[in-house]
Amino acid sequence: MLVLSRKLNEKIVIDGNIVITVVKIDRNQVRLGIEAPGQIPVYREEILPLTRTEKEETELAICS
């Protein structure tokens, strides 16, 4: 894992076409702005779509 420090309004560029900007810093919360091409989906980890294998494992666990 790469760990970077950024200040307010500073940016991180990934692969030349994804830009992450620190928009707001407030106590223990950081707001990020993400600019990415429309064909690249961006999700928060907690709502990341389940892969097919994870769905199958979840269904098996529920049925057991």
C-alpha positions as CSV (number, residue, x, y, z in Angstrom):
1,M,0.0,0.0,0.0
2,L,1.3,3.4,-0.9
3,V,0.6,6.0,1.8
4,L,0.7,9.7,0.8
5,S,0.3,12.9,2.8
6,R,-1.8,15.7,1.1
7,K,-2.9,19.1,2.3
8,L,-6.2,20.8,1.4
9,N,-6.7,21.3,-2.3
10,E,-3.7,19.1,-3.2
11,K,-4.2,16.3,-5.7
12,I,-3.1,12.8,-6.5
13,V,-3.1,11.6,-10.1
14,I,-3.5,7.9,-11.0
15,D,-2.7,6.6,-14.5
16,G,-2.9,10.1,-15.9
17,N,-6.7,10.2,-16.0
18,I,-7.9,9.8,-12.4
19,V,-7.5,12.8,-10.1
20,I,-8.2,12.7,-6.4
21,T,-8.4,16.1,-4.7
22,V,-8.5,16.8,-0.9
23,V,-11.6,19.0,-0.8
24,K,-12.1,19.4,3.0
25,I,-10.4,18.3,6.2
26,D,-12.5,18.5,9.4
27,R,-11.2,16.8,12.6
28,N,-11.3,13.1,11.9
29,Q,-13.0,13.3,8.5
30,V,-11.5,14.0,5.1
31,R,-13.6,14.8,2.0
32,L,-12.1,13.7,-1.4
33,G,-13.2,14.7,-4.8
34,I,-12.6,12.0,-7.5
35,E,-12.5,12.8,-11.2
36,A,-12.4,9.7,-13.4
37,P,-13.6,8.8,-16.9
38,G,-17.2,7.6,-17.1
39,Q,-16.3,4.0,-17.9
40,I,-14.4,3.6,-14.6
41,P,-16.7,2.8,-11.7
42,V,-15.9,4.4,-8.4
43,Y,-17.3,2.8,-5.2
44,R,-16.9,3.2,-1.5
45,E,-15.6,0.0,-0.1
46,E,-18.7,-0.7,2.0
47,I,-21.0,-0.6,-1.0
48,L,-18.6,-2.3,-3.5
49,P,-20.6,-4.8,-5.5
50,L,-20.1,-8.4,-4.5
51,T,-18.2,-10.5,-7.0
52,R,-20.0,-13.7,-8.2
53,T,-17.9,-15.9,-5.9
54,E,-18.7,-13.7,-2.8
55,K,-22.5,-13.8,-3.7
56,E,-22.3,-17.6,-3.9
57,E,-20.5,-17.9,-0.6
58,T,-23.0,-15.6,1.1
59,E,-25.9,-17.6,-0.3
60,L,-24.4,-20.8,0.9
61,A,-23.8,-19.4,4.4
62,I,-27.4,-18.3,4.6
63,C,-28.7,-21.7,3.5
64,S,-26.6,-23.6,6.0
